[in-house]
Amino acid sequence: MDSFVTFLVLSWKPAFFVLLAAASGGAMIAVASPRLFERVVTIADRPINVEPWLSVLNRSISVDRPFVRHARLLGIATLASVVLLLTMIWRLS
């Protein structure tokens, strides 16, 4: 149990920064090129066949339309969130 807690204590910062980097990259794509963002969303929205295991949960739900429609606004909001989180971490350190 102690080794798992130690692992969590030591690994939360790198995992947090990797997620922030991914969010920043997606936001920059959304701000710079909404068409590229739409293509990325289209590629990422391809269904995965899990029919043999999870036939009940394998339903396609399209929630991407509002995000693609307002890609720049959401990209700017995500970048602002990343900057805010980084500022908070920098001040707490």
Secondary structure, DSSP 4 states (H G I P E B T S, - for coil): -HHHHHHHHHHHHHHHHHHHHHHHHHHHHHHH-HHHHHHHHHHHT-----HHHHTTT------HHHHHHTHHHHHHHHHHHHHHHHHHHHHH-
